[in-house]
Amino acid sequence: AQKITQTQPGMFVQGKEAVTLDCTYDTSDPSYGLFWYKQPSSGEMIFLIYQGSYDQQNATEGRYSLNFQKARKSANLVISASQLGDSAMYFCAMREKTNTGNQFYFGTGTSLTVIP
Amino acid sequence: NAGVTQTPKFQVLKTGQSMTLQCAQDMNHEYMSWYRQDPGMGLRLIHYSVGAGITDQGEVPNGYNVSRSTTEDFPLRLLSAAPSQTSVYFCASSSVEEPGPTYEQYFGPGTRLTVT
């Protein structure tokens, strides 16, 4: 089974609107972590937000929030008030513990285009 | 702080050649990892290390070797390059101290490798 699933290959959003990028995960590790990264066309990976499996509240970082539904194993990214600079690939990732450390898994990404 | 640096930025190899991709970080992070990014596949973990002298395999380790003799450096060796190894390679590092967002991975700028 896929560890991280992103079912939206491409999304469009009107500028100033909010958009939700979907992510579901699969793990048996009770102390996992979930991340979202942004990759603009320049190629660098930019960390956006983190949610720990034991965190009671949804993580927020400025215009980014993570809608964490633990029972449904989903960790959707919500971007509010979209801007042109938000156009990029977005990756959901999960960290789970192994005997020798942490292993990270990434989804296949969602390409977001913000329409002026 | 330079963060995570990778060299070279671009490389073209012929099938069968070997080479080493360099990665260094100056944040005293214990955890370092190598990923490859292929179109439509997201990032896939090749190898990772939780400290000097300790390495382990990720999802796609075949054809690659790593070693970690210092905290700062984590080189990735391609033993006999194949066209299937054409990809963009990212190195990343993070602290392993708990809890919370210190698990964030900091990524290098990537190396674009083409094997002909």
HADDOCK unambig.tbl for C-alpha pairs under 7 A between the chains (distance, minus, plus):
assign (segid A and resid 44 and name CA) (segid B and resid 109 and name CA) 5.45 0.50 0.50
assign (segid A and resid 45 and name CA) (segid B and resid 107 and name CA) 6.09 0.50 0.50
assign (segid A and resid 50 and name CA) (segid B and resid 101 and name CA) 6.14 0.50 0.50
assign (segid A and resid 52 and name CA) (segid B and resid 100 and name CA) 6.45 0.50 0.50
assign (segid A and resid 101 and name CA) (segid B and resid 50 and name CA) 6.02 0.50 0.50
assign (segid A and resid 104 and name CA) (segid B and resid 45 and name CA) 6.95 0.50 0.50
assign (segid A and resid 105 and name CA) (segid B and resid 44 and name CA) 6.84 0.50 0.50
assign (segid A and resid 106 and name CA) (segid B and resid 42 and name CA) 6.08 0.50 0.50
assign (segid A and resid 106 and name CA) (segid B and resid 43 and name CA) 5.61 0.50 0.50
assign (segid A and resid 106 and name CA) (segid B and resid 44 and name CA) 6.75 0.50 0.50
assign (segid A and resid 107 and name CA) (segid B and resid 42 and name CA) 5.60 0.50 0.50
assign (segid A and resid 108 and name CA) (segid B and resid 40 and name CA) 5.82 0.50 0.50
assign (segid A and resid 108 and name CA) (segid B and resid 41 and name CA) 4.96 0.50 0.50
assign (segid A and resid 108 and name CA) (segid B and resid 42 and name CA) 3.96 0.50 0.50
assign (segid A and resid 109 and name CA) (segid B and resid 42 and name CA) 5.99 0.50 0.50
